[in-house]
């Protein structure tokens, strides 16, 4: 666990809190708090709505900045490209950092 970790959307984290460990995907990030999605289930059909826009129920918990030091980064699901192994296309200018 690092005090310098800054949560980002789509990070998978473990929260080692005093009430017990939790883990899930970072769903929302703001300066005031983040939410961590700890569960998802299918939404039951609604008799009042013809076209369901949201098909899932997301169970999220709130984590305030004073507890971010208790978060352990595990992985993310943002971009599958491994920058170390990335090769530019032939004929392109060299990628610089």
C-alpha positions as CSV (number, residue, x, y, z in Angstrom):
1,X,0.0,0.0,0.0
2,X,1.4,3.3,-1.0
3,X,0.5,6.8,0.2
4,X,1.2,8.2,-3.3
5,X,-1.4,6.1,-5.1
6,X,-3.9,8.2,-6.9
7,X,-7.0,6.2,-7.9
8,X,-8.2,6.2,-11.5
9,X,-11.4,4.9,-13.1
10,X,-11.1,1.2,-14.2
11,X,-8.4,0.4,-11.6
12,X,-9.0,-2.8,-9.7
13,X,-8.1,-2.1,-6.0
14,X,-8.2,-3.9,-2.7
15,X,-9.2,-1.7,0.3
16,X,-7.6,-2.9,3.5
17,X,-10.0,-1.0,5.8
18,X,-10.5,-1.4,9.6
19,X,-13.9,-3.1,9.0
20,X,-12.4,-5.7,6.7
21,X,-11.0,-6.1,3.2
22,X,-13.0,-5.2,0.2
23,X,-12.1,-5.2,-3.5
24,X,-13.5,-4.1,-6.8
25,X,-13.2,-1.7,-9.7
26,X,-12.9,2.1,-9.3
27,X,-16.2,3.3,-10.8
28,X,-16.0,7.1,-10.2
29,X,-13.2,9.5,-9.2
30,X,-13.4,13.0,-7.8
31,X,-11.3,15.1,-5.4
32,X,-13.8,14.6,-2.7
33,X,-14.3,10.8,-2.9
34,X,-14.2,7.7,-5.2
35,X,-16.6,4.9,-5.6
36,X,-15.6,1.3,-5.8
37,X,-17.9,-1.2,-7.5
38,X,-18.0,-4.3,-5.3
39,X,-20.9,-6.1,-7.0
40,X,-23.0,-6.2,-10.2
41,X,-26.2,-8.1,-11.0
42,X,-28.8,-8.1,-13.7
43,X,-31.6,-5.7,-13.3
44,X,-35.0,-7.3,-13.2
45,X,-37.5,-6.3,-16.0
46,X,-39.5,-3.2,-15.2
47,X,-43.2,-3.2,-16.0
48,X,-43.2,0.6,-16.4
49,X,-40.4,1.0,-18.9
50,X,-40.5,-0.3,-22.5
51,X,-36.8,0.3,-23.3
52,X,-34.4,-0.4,-20.5
53,X,-31.3,1.8,-20.8
54,X,-29.5,0.4,-17.8
55,X,-29.3,-3.4,-17.7
56,X,-27.3,-3.9,-14.5
57,X,-27.5,-2.9,-10.8
58,X,-24.1,-1.7,-9.5
59,X,-23.3,-1.9,-5.8
60,X,-20.7,0.7,-5.0
61,X,-19.0,1.9,-1.8
62,X,-17.6,5.4,-1.1
63,X,-14.0,5.8,-0.2
64,X,-12.8,9.3,1.0
65,X,-9.3,10.6,0.3
66,X,-8.2,10.1,4.0
67,X,-8.5,6.4,3.3
68,X,-6.8,6.2,0.0
69,X,-3.6,5.2,1.7
70,X,-5.5,1.9,2.6
71,X,-6.0,1.1,-1.1
72,X,-3.8,-1.4,-2.9
73,X,-3.6,-1.1,-6.7
74,X,-4.0,-4.5,-8.4
75,X,-4.5,-3.9,-12.1
76,X,-6.5,-1.9,-14.6
77,X,-8.8,-2.5,-17.6
78,X,-8.2,0.7,-19.5
79,X,-5.8,-0.2,-22.4
80,X,-4.4,-3.6,-23.3
81,X,-1.3,-2.2,-25.0
82,X,1.8,-2.7,-23.1
83,X,3.8,0.5,-23.7
84,X,7.2,-1.3,-23.2
85,X,6.4,-3.7,-26.1
86,X,4.6,-1.3,-28.3
87,X,6.1,-0.9,-31.8
88,X,5.3,2.0,-34.1
89,X,4.1,1.3,-37.7
90,X,6.7,1.2,-40.4
91,X,7.2,4.6,-42.0
92,X,5.9,6.6,-39.0
93,X,7.9,9.1,-37.1
94,X,9.4,7.6,-33.9
95,X,7.2,7.8,-30.9
96,X,8.8,9.9,-28.2
97,X,7.9,10.3,-24.5
